[in-house]
Amino acid sequence: MTAGTKVAGAAAGALLTLTAVAAAPAQAAGYRYWSFWESDGGKPWTYATQGPATARPSDGDALGFRFAISNGTDDTSLPSAAPDFPGICGGVEKKDGTKRIAVVIDFGGPLDAPPGETPPKKPIEVGCAEVGEDATGAEALAAVAKPLRYDGSAMLCGIAGYPAHGCGEQVAERTTASATSTAPAASAGSGGGPSFGVLAGGAAVLALGGAAIWKARRRA
């Protein structure tokens, strides 16, 4: 085998290695938790900028809670049900000194569940909370979905008894969306392929291999 053939084989091996690295899925770390969403007057869901214990929704608003594995607000799954205030609270009259809040609770799918636990048979629960005019989002949630579970830092850990254990623990991010879940959206600017650093490093390996082949052929 000539030197040029050896180097060519090495370069081809580098190309195959690069291809394998590019094709391998990234094992990102995520968190399993209840995310909190808001809708003002029938608008689409938006990720809440504060917790339910401090948020104070107005009459006609909707609150959404979704249990899922996520690693940021950009790829946290939305509640599967729309923020349909008329459909949820349409039959409830407003009373003096109170407000009506539509509450949507999405328990996620089997792939979101902690080990040893199973989501409720009914994956989506909705309810119309009638609470005082100064009530918080947490009070609205408690009005339709007890019992609630919080940790020592007041983080919401369980709704209607689910899950029974754990609270915002770090886990390997799921690779396949469950049938009852909305697939996570890709982060802005992400094409789902290998990072620029991987591609640049691979290109450098191939360029060096090509140069070695050229030198070997000249010596031959």
PyMOL commands that set and color helices and strands:
alter all, ss='L'
color gray80, all
select helices_A, chain A and resi 3-23+73-75+85-89+110-112+137-144+196-219
alter helices_A, ss='H'
color red, helices_A
select strands_A, chain A and resi 29-39+46-47+62-70+98-106+124-132+148-150+156-159+170-172
alter strands_A, ss='S'
color yellow, strands_A
deselect
rebuild
show_as cartoon
